[in-house]
Amino acid sequence: MRILGIDPGIATVGFGVIDVSGAKTAHIAHGVIETPAGERLSLRLYNINKDVSELIRIYRPDEIAVEELFFNTNLTTGISVAHGRSAAILAGEAAGIPMYEYTPLEVKKAIAGYGRAEKPQVMEMTRRLLALAAVPRPDDAADALAIALCHARHAGSGLAGLGAQVRKTI
């Protein structure tokens, strides 16, 4: 199974692609989609959607895992991230790929074994789980790989079909 993990944003969208076969997990690719701050919001969203669609075309994932939004104190940032997240989700929906979402707590627990793990712990465990020489950079790409790994662990346990799916028919 090939999984595309997405760490949503508006300025930077992280992506990570892994293959999972039984207990084996292989790193395929990771990186970021960036949009300039000075561009119109509509153009930024269009470009995120277009670039995620291109990633789907190139890597042909079987499933997509997206991080759920976590609103802390900055509502404005949360709304911007929600816009970018929507553009990415629409690309997956247009391609007909099953999509799943995970909270930051679920990702941390799946990767580091503790839902309140610090970012460096999660990044190091992501590196180890994928047998990489170094922690993936930038951070958004490392986060996307962690999201993909989280989904691989949930999908392998049979938990993925228990309501985590984002896809809905309108």
Helices and strands as residue ranges (DSSP letters): E 2-7, E 12-21, E 24-34, H 41-59, E 63-67, H 75-95, E 99-102, H 104-112, H 119-129, H 139-157
